[in-house]
Amino acid sequence: MPRIHGKRRAPGPKGKSHRREAYLDWAVIALFNNAVLLTIALTMPPLTILLPVSLVLGLGIAMGAITVLHNAGHHRYSQRYWPNMLAVQSAVPVGLWVAHWTLKHRIHHRLPAAYPDDAFTQAGGMLRLHPLAPHRPFHRFQHVYAWFLYPLAWAADMQSQLRYLITGEVSGLRSRPPASRRFGTFVIEKAATAAVLLPYVLLAHGIRLLLFLCVATLFAGLLVGCVVAIGHINVGLEYAVMDSSGRDWTAYVVATTASFGTGGRFLPWLTGGLTHHLAHHLRPLATREELRGLHAQMAGQGEIRPGLRVVEFRTLWAALHGHGQALKRLGVLPSPAPSPDRGYAGSDAYSSPASA
């Protein structure tokens, strides 16, 4: 199992600005999603209108998962469990499990894109998302079919939830949380979701609203899958980073994390700051303004280490294009043989810096 040593905690943001920003984002997203749900429940338009409107809710759900759930996983609403859980369930009532997702995301931040510790790199074998992952013949087409799997992100999360509920296992987690805590938080969070959705279901008399939610979650899965995946699976990223003192956590994060569309204001808000993905990994509690400053500082340094630069794409579309190229290369190349004296085997799929 890989280890990354030398991690140094960057100083957190000053004051409570990160909490103010998180609560403001929550208020906007919760108001938007509940307004859409209430409007549909009260009017119940025909399917010709209902299906397009479901894409609007899908955007809201994606924003909630990328922003509100993400903030809750970093305890930006409170150090206590309850405020973070209630923020998510009130803004994104689609069955998310904050206690479970927080554990997975904590490991992701400790070892981003590390196979197999980071659950993000596994994808059930259908996709090859890391140079050390097993290679199968059908992976050569993954750059084509991956986009059709991303909408199933919600179903994959439900499967992961059930596995954790029954076994207590999370990739990269050394110890299993007590069954009482797993079952307790699971029941509490599902009950909270049901409490938020039940009035809308009763107003809408059921089935059509559930269809509306299904379409919305599929579209949200596509958006979330794309935004999250481009940050760690892209051209220009390198998983074999070493220095003379051993494994360097900061250098590893720089080498395995890409940023995109950092010049504007709207896209960083829409994606909860994940446009500045590298800066977020180095300072998880930073506000978007602080992330912007940290990114500008790193990007202006040139090489952070000899041969190591910040990977950045000018636009979201360029990052998506690079992600497709990375999927194609990972699908064609066989698994590299791990070297006993290196933390991660390299791959010439990521030998050139991104310059889109």
ZAKEMAR-512903 format. One record per residue (C-alpha): x, y, z; residue number from 0; chain. Coordinates in steps of 0.25 Angstrom, whole numbers. Last residue first. Layout:
BEGIN
+-------+-------+-------+-----+-------+
:    xx :    yy :    zz :   n : chain :
+-------+-------+-------+-----+-------+
:     X :     Y :     Z : NUM :     A :
...
+-------+-------+-------+-----+-------+
This chain:
BEGIN
+-------+-------+-------+-----+-------+
:    xx :    yy :    zz :   n : chain :
+-------+-------+-------+-----+-------+
:   -18 :    95 :   -94 : 355 :     A :
:    -4 :    94 :   -90 : 354 :     A :
:    -4 :    82 :   -81 : 353 :     A :
:    11 :    78 :   -78 : 352 :     A :
:    16 :    66 :   -85 : 351 :     A :
:    20 :    52 :   -80 : 350 :     A :
:     6 :    48 :   -75 : 349 :     A :
:     3 :    36 :   -84 : 348 :     A :
:    18 :    33 :   -82 : 347 :     A :
:    14 :    25 :   -70 : 346 :     A :
:    21 :    25 :   -56 : 345 :     A :
:    21 :    15 :   -45 : 344 :     A :
:    17 :    21 :   -32 : 343 :     A :
:    25 :    21 :   -19 : 342 :     A :
:    38 :    17 :   -25 : 341 :     A :
:    49 :     8 :   -20 : 340 :     A :
:    41 :    -5 :   -23 : 339 :     A :
:    37 :    -1 :   -37 : 338 :     A :
:    23 :    -5 :   -41 : 337 :     A :
:    21 :   -11 :   -55 : 336 :     A :
:    13 :    -2 :   -63 : 335 :     A :
:    -1 :    -6 :   -66 : 334 :     A :
:    -4 :    -8 :   -81 : 333 :     A :
:    -6 :     5 :   -89 : 332 :     A :
:   -18 :     6 :   -98 : 331 :     A :
:   -29 :    10 :   -88 : 330 :     A :
:   -20 :    19 :   -80 : 329 :     A :
:   -17 :    27 :   -93 : 328 :     A :
:   -31 :    28 :   -96 : 327 :     A :
:   -35 :    33 :   -82 : 326 :     A :
:   -24 :    43 :   -83 : 325 :     A :
:   -29 :    48 :   -96 : 324 :     A :
:   -43 :    49 :   -91 : 323 :     A :
:   -38 :    57 :   -79 : 322 :     A :
:   -30 :    66 :   -88 : 321 :     A :
:   -43 :    70 :   -95 : 320 :     A :
:   -50 :    72 :   -82 : 319 :     A :
:   -39 :    81 :   -78 : 318 :     A :
:   -40 :    89 :   -91 : 317 :     A :
:   -55 :    90 :   -89 : 316 :     A :
:   -54 :    95 :   -75 : 315 :     A :
:   -45 :   106 :   -80 : 314 :     A :
:   -30 :   111 :   -78 : 313 :     A :
:   -25 :    98 :   -74 : 312 :     A :
:   -15 :    97 :   -62 : 311 :     A :
:    -4 :    87 :   -58 : 310 :     A :
:     5 :    94 :   -48 : 309 :     A :
:    20 :    91 :   -51 : 308 :     A :
:    30 :    80 :   -47 : 307 :     A :
:    43 :    78 :   -55 : 306 :     A :
:    51 :    84 :   -43 : 305 :     A :
:    41 :    87 :   -32 : 304 :     A :
:    31 :    98 :   -32 : 303 :     A :
:    35 :   101 :   -46 : 302 :     A :
:    29 :   114 :   -51 : 301 :     A :
:    26 :   122 :   -39 : 300 :     A :
:    15 :   130 :   -44 : 299 :     A :
:     6 :   118 :   -45 : 298 :     A :
:     8 :   116 :   -30 : 297 :     A :
:     5 :   130 :   -26 : 296 :     A :
:    -7 :   131 :   -35 : 295 :     A :
:   -12 :   118 :   -29 : 294 :     A :
:   -11 :   123 :   -15 : 293 :     A :
:   -18 :   136 :   -18 : 292 :     A :
:   -30 :   130 :   -25 : 291 :     A :
:   -31 :   120 :   -14 : 290 :     A :
:   -32 :   131 :    -4 : 289 :     A :
:   -43 :   138 :   -12 : 288 :     A :
:   -50 :   124 :   -13 : 287 :     A :
:   -49 :   123 :     2 : 286 :     A :
:   -39 :   114 :     8 : 285 :     A :
:   -43 :   102 :    16 : 284 :     A :
:   -36 :    91 :     8 : 283 :     A :
:   -22 :    98 :     7 : 282 :     A :
:   -13 :    90 :    -1 : 281 :     A :
:   -24 :    81 :    -8 : 280 :     A :
:   -32 :    94 :   -10 : 279 :     A :
:   -20 :   101 :   -17 : 278 :     A :
:   -19 :    89 :   -27 : 277 :     A :
:   -33 :    89 :   -30 : 276 :     A :
:   -34 :   104 :   -33 : 275 :     A :
:   -46 :   101 :   -43 : 274 :     A :
:   -51 :    93 :   -31 : 273 :     A :
:   -56 :   106 :   -24 : 272 :     A :
:   -70 :   101 :   -22 : 271 :     A :
:   -72 :    98 :   -36 : 270 :     A :
:   -82 :   109 :   -40 : 269 :     A :
:   -75 :   119 :   -32 : 268 :     A :
:   -61 :   116 :   -38 : 267 :     A :
:   -69 :   116 :   -52 : 266 :     A :
:   -75 :   130 :   -49 : 265 :     A :
:   -62 :   138 :   -45 : 264 :     A :
:   -53 :   136 :   -57 : 263 :     A :
:   -38 :   133 :   -59 : 262 :     A :
:   -37 :   120 :   -52 : 261 :     A :
:   -43 :   112 :   -64 : 260 :     A :
:   -36 :    99 :   -60 : 259 :     A :
:   -27 :    93 :   -49 : 258 :     A :
:   -20 :    79 :   -50 : 257 :     A :
:   -16 :    71 :   -38 : 256 :     A :
:    -6 :    59 :   -38 : 255 :     A :
:     8 :    66 :   -39 : 254 :     A :
:     4 :    77 :   -30 : 253 :     A :
:    -1 :    67 :   -20 : 252 :     A :
:    12 :    58 :   -21 : 251 :     A :
:    21 :    71 :   -19 : 250 :     A :
:    13 :    74 :    -6 : 249 :     A :
:    14 :    60 :    -1 : 248 :     A :
:    29 :    58 :    -4 : 247 :     A :
:    33 :    44 :    -4 : 246 :     A :
:    47 :    42 :     0 : 245 :     A :
:    58 :    52 :     4 : 244 :     A :
:    64 :    53 :   -10 : 243 :     A :
:    51 :    55 :   -17 : 242 :     A :
:    41 :    46 :   -23 : 241 :     A :
:    29 :    48 :   -32 : 240 :     A :
:    23 :    36 :   -40 : 239 :     A :
:     8 :    39 :   -42 : 238 :     A :
:     9 :    50 :   -53 : 237 :     A :
:    -1 :    59 :   -58 : 236 :     A :
:     0 :    66 :   -72 : 235 :     A :
:   -11 :    60 :   -78 : 234 :     A :
:   -23 :    58 :   -69 : 233 :     A :
:   -29 :    49 :   -58 : 232 :     A :
:   -28 :    56 :   -45 : 231 :     A :
:   -36 :    69 :   -46 : 230 :     A :
:   -43 :    65 :   -59 : 229 :     A :
:   -50 :    54 :   -51 : 228 :     A :
:   -57 :    64 :   -41 : 227 :     A :
:   -64 :    73 :   -51 : 226 :     A :
:   -68 :    62 :   -61 : 225 :     A :
:   -74 :    52 :   -51 : 224 :     A :
:   -81 :    64 :   -44 : 223 :     A :
:   -88 :    68 :   -57 : 222 :     A :
:   -91 :    54 :   -62 : 221 :     A :
:   -96 :    50 :   -48 : 220 :     A :
:  -105 :    63 :   -48 : 219 :     A :
:  -111 :    59 :   -61 : 218 :     A :
:  -115 :    45 :   -55 : 217 :     A :
:  -120 :    51 :   -42 : 216 :     A :
:  -129 :    60 :   -50 : 215 :     A :
:  -135 :    49 :   -58 : 214 :     A :
:  -138 :    41 :   -46 : 213 :     A :
:  -144 :    53 :   -38 : 212 :     A :
:  -154 :    56 :   -50 : 211 :     A :
:  -157 :    41 :   -50 : 210 :     A :
:  -160 :    42 :   -35 : 209 :     A :
:  -168 :    54 :   -37 : 208 :     A :
:  -177 :    47 :   -47 : 207 :     A :
:  -179 :    35 :   -38 : 206 :     A :
:  -184 :    42 :   -25 : 205 :     A :
:  -197 :    50 :   -23 : 204 :     A :
:  -189 :    64 :   -26 : 203 :     A :
:  -193 :    70 :   -13 : 202 :     A :
:  -190 :    57 :    -5 : 201 :     A :
:  -177 :    55 :   -12 : 200 :     A :
:  -173 :    70 :    -9 : 199 :     A :
:  -177 :    68 :     5 : 198 :     A :
:  -169 :    55 :     6 : 197 :     A :
:  -156 :    60 :     0 : 196 :     A :
:  -150 :    68 :    12 : 195 :     A :
:  -154 :    57 :    22 : 194 :     A :
:  -149 :    46 :    14 : 193 :     A :
:  -136 :    52 :    13 : 192 :     A :
:  -135 :    54 :    28 : 191 :     A :
:  -139 :    40 :    30 : 190 :     A :
:  -128 :    35 :    21 : 189 :     A :
:  -118 :    43 :    29 : 188 :     A :
:  -123 :    38 :    42 : 187 :     A :
:  -123 :    24 :    38 : 186 :     A :
:  -109 :    24 :    32 : 185 :     A :
:  -104 :    32 :    44 : 184 :     A :
:  -109 :    21 :    53 : 183 :     A :
:  -105 :     9 :    45 : 182 :     A :
:   -91 :    14 :    43 : 181 :     A :
:   -89 :    19 :    58 : 180 :     A :
:   -95 :     6 :    63 : 179 :     A :
:   -86 :    -3 :    54 : 178 :     A :
:   -74 :     4 :    60 : 177 :     A :
:   -64 :    11 :    50 : 176 :     A :
:   -55 :     1 :    43 : 175 :     A :
:   -40 :     4 :    44 : 174 :     A :
:   -29 :     6 :    34 : 173 :     A :
:   -37 :    13 :    24 : 172 :     A :
:   -30 :    13 :    10 : 171 :     A :
:   -43 :     8 :     3 : 170 :     A :
:   -55 :     9 :    12 : 169 :     A :
:   -59 :    -4 :    19 : 168 :     A :
:   -70 :    -4 :    30 : 167 :     A :
:   -75 :   -17 :    25 : 166 :     A :
:   -91 :   -15 :    24 : 165 :     A :
:   -92 :     0 :    24 : 164 :     A :
:   -79 :     2 :    16 : 163 :     A :
:   -84 :    -7 :     5 : 162 :     A :
:   -98 :    -1 :     5 : 161 :     A :
:   -92 :    13 :     4 : 160 :     A :
:   -83 :     9 :    -8 : 159 :     A :
:   -95 :     3 :   -15 : 158 :     A :
:  -102 :    16 :   -13 : 157 :     A :
:   -90 :    24 :   -18 : 156 :     A :
:   -90 :    16 :   -30 : 155 :     A :
:  -104 :    19 :   -33 : 154 :     A :
:  -102 :    34 :   -31 : 153 :     A :
:   -90 :    33 :   -41 : 152 :     A :
:   -98 :    26 :   -51 : 151 :     A :
:   -98 :    39 :   -60 : 150 :     A :
:   -83 :    37 :   -61 : 149 :     A :
:   -85 :    24 :   -68 : 148 :     A :
:   -89 :    30 :   -82 : 147 :     A :
:   -77 :    39 :   -82 : 146 :     A :
:   -68 :    27 :   -79 : 145 :     A :
:   -73 :    20 :   -92 : 144 :     A :
:   -64 :    27 :  -102 : 143 :     A :
:   -51 :    30 :   -95 : 142 :     A :
:   -53 :    16 :   -89 : 141 :     A :
:   -52 :     9 :  -103 : 140 :     A :
:   -38 :     3 :  -100 : 139 :     A :
:   -43 :    -1 :   -86 : 138 :     A :
:   -50 :   -12 :   -93 : 137 :     A :
:   -37 :   -21 :   -93 : 136 :     A :
:   -35 :   -20 :   -78 : 135 :     A :
:   -24 :   -13 :   -71 : 134 :     A :
:   -23 :   -14 :   -56 : 133 :     A :
:   -20 :    -1 :   -49 : 132 :     A :
:    -6 :     4 :   -47 : 131 :     A :
:    -7 :    15 :   -58 : 130 :     A :
:   -19 :    20 :   -51 : 129 :     A :
:   -34 :    22 :   -56 : 128 :     A :
:   -36 :    10 :   -63 : 127 :     A :
:   -51 :     9 :   -65 : 126 :     A :
:   -61 :    -2 :   -63 : 125 :     A :
:   -53 :    -8 :   -52 : 124 :     A :
:   -62 :    -4 :   -41 : 123 :     A :
:   -59 :    11 :   -43 : 122 :     A :
:   -45 :     9 :   -35 : 121 :     A :
:   -38 :    22 :   -35 : 120 :     A :
:   -48 :    30 :   -27 : 119 :     A :
:   -47 :    20 :   -16 : 118 :     A :
:   -34 :    26 :   -12 : 117 :     A :
:   -26 :    15 :    -6 : 116 :     A :
:   -24 :     7 :   -19 : 115 :     A :
:   -18 :    14 :   -25 : 114 :     A :
:   -14 :    28 :   -21 : 113 :     A :
:   -22 :    39 :   -28 : 112 :     A :
:   -21 :    48 :   -16 : 111 :     A :
:   -15 :    42 :    -4 : 110 :     A :
:   -18 :    50 :     9 : 109 :     A :
:   -29 :    58 :     2 : 108 :     A :
:   -35 :    46 :    -4 : 107 :     A :
:   -35 :    39 :     9 : 106 :     A :
:   -42 :    50 :    16 : 105 :     A :
:   -52 :    50 :     4 : 104 :     A :
:   -55 :    35 :     7 : 103 :     A :
:   -58 :    38 :    22 : 102 :     A :
:   -66 :    50 :    19 : 101 :     A :
:   -75 :    42 :     9 : 100 :     A :
:   -79 :    32 :    19 :  99 :     A :
:   -83 :    42 :    30 :  98 :     A :
:   -90 :    51 :    19 :  97 :     A :
:   -99 :    40 :    13 :  96 :     A :
:  -106 :    45 :     1 :  95 :     A :
:  -120 :    41 :    -2 :  94 :     A :
:  -125 :    51 :   -12 :  93 :     A :
:  -129 :    63 :    -3 :  92 :     A :
:  -118 :    73 :    -7 :  91 :     A :
:  -120 :    86 :     0 :  90 :     A :
:  -127 :    81 :    13 :  89 :     A :
:  -120 :    68 :    14 :  88 :     A :
:  -106 :    75 :    12 :  87 :     A :
:  -108 :    86 :    22 :  86 :     A :
:  -114 :    76 :    32 :  85 :     A :
:  -102 :    67 :    31 :  84 :     A :
:   -92 :    78 :    33 :  83 :     A :
:  -100 :    84 :    44 :  82 :     A :
:  -101 :    71 :    51 :  81 :     A :
:   -87 :    66 :    51 :  80 :     A :
:   -80 :    76 :    59 :  79 :     A :
:   -67 :    84 :    54 :  78 :     A :
:   -77 :    93 :    48 :  77 :     A :
:   -82 :    98 :    34 :  76 :     A :
:   -68 :    96 :    28 :  75 :     A :
:   -66 :    82 :    33 :  74 :     A :
:   -58 :    78 :    21 :  73 :     A :
:   -68 :    68 :    17 :  72 :     A :
:   -79 :    78 :    19 :  71 :     A :
:   -72 :    87 :     9 :  70 :     A :
:   -72 :    76 :    -1 :  69 :     A :
:   -86 :    73 :     1 :  68 :     A :
:   -90 :    87 :     0 :  67 :     A :
:   -81 :    90 :   -12 :  66 :     A :
:   -80 :    79 :   -22 :  65 :     A :
:   -92 :    71 :   -17 :  64 :     A :
:  -101 :    84 :   -17 :  63 :     A :
:   -96 :    89 :   -30 :  62 :     A :
:   -99 :    76 :   -36 :  61 :     A :
:  -113 :    76 :   -30 :  60 :     A :
:  -115 :    90 :   -35 :  59 :     A :
:  -111 :    86 :   -49 :  58 :     A :
:  -120 :    73 :   -48 :  57 :     A :
:  -131 :    82 :   -44 :  56 :     A :
:  -129 :    90 :   -57 :  55 :     A :
:  -128 :    77 :   -65 :  54 :     A :
:  -141 :    73 :   -59 :  53 :     A :
:  -148 :    85 :   -65 :  52 :     A :
:  -145 :    79 :   -78 :  51 :     A :
:  -152 :    66 :   -74 :  50 :     A :
:  -164 :    73 :   -68 :  49 :     A :
:  -168 :    82 :   -80 :  48 :     A :
:  -170 :    71 :   -90 :  47 :     A :
:  -174 :    62 :   -78 :  46 :     A :
:  -187 :    70 :   -75 :  45 :     A :
:  -186 :    80 :   -64 :  44 :     A :
:  -188 :    76 :   -49 :  43 :     A :
:  -192 :    90 :   -44 :  42 :     A :
:  -190 :    89 :   -29 :  41 :     A :
:  -180 :    78 :   -28 :  40 :     A :
:  -172 :    84 :   -40 :  39 :     A :
:  -172 :    98 :   -33 :  38 :     A :
:  -168 :    92 :   -20 :  37 :     A :
:  -157 :    84 :   -25 :  36 :     A :
:  -151 :    96 :   -33 :  35 :     A :
:  -152 :   105 :   -21 :  34 :     A :
:  -146 :    94 :   -12 :  33 :     A :
:  -134 :    93 :   -22 :  32 :     A :
:  -132 :   108 :   -23 :  31 :     A :
:  -134 :   112 :    -8 :  30 :     A :
:  -124 :   100 :    -4 :  29 :     A :
:  -114 :   105 :   -14 :  28 :     A :
:  -114 :   120 :   -10 :  27 :     A :
:  -114 :   117 :     5 :  26 :     A :
:  -103 :   107 :     4 :  25 :     A :
:   -94 :   116 :    -3 :  24 :     A :
:   -96 :   127 :     7 :  23 :     A :
:   -94 :   117 :    18 :  22 :     A :
:   -81 :   112 :    12 :  21 :     A :
:   -76 :   127 :     9 :  20 :     A :
:   -79 :   130 :    24 :  19 :     A :
:   -72 :   118 :    29 :  18 :     A :
:   -59 :   121 :    20 :  17 :     A :
:   -59 :   135 :    25 :  16 :     A :
:   -58 :   131 :    40 :  15 :     A :
:   -45 :   137 :    43 :  14 :     A :
:   -33 :   135 :    36 :  13 :     A :
:   -32 :   123 :    26 :  12 :     A :
:   -24 :   111 :    30 :  11 :     A :
:    -9 :   110 :    31 :  10 :     A :
:    -3 :    99 :    22 :   9 :     A :
:    -2 :    85 :    28 :   8 :     A :
:    11 :    79 :    24 :   7 :     A :
:    12 :    65 :    18 :   6 :     A :
:    26 :    59 :    18 :   5 :     A :
:    22 :    45 :    15 :   4 :     A :
:    13 :    39 :     4 :   3 :     A :
:    10 :    24 :     6 :   2 :     A :
:     6 :    13 :    -4 :   1 :     A :
:     0 :     0 :     0 :   0 :     A :
+-------+-------+-------+-----+-------+
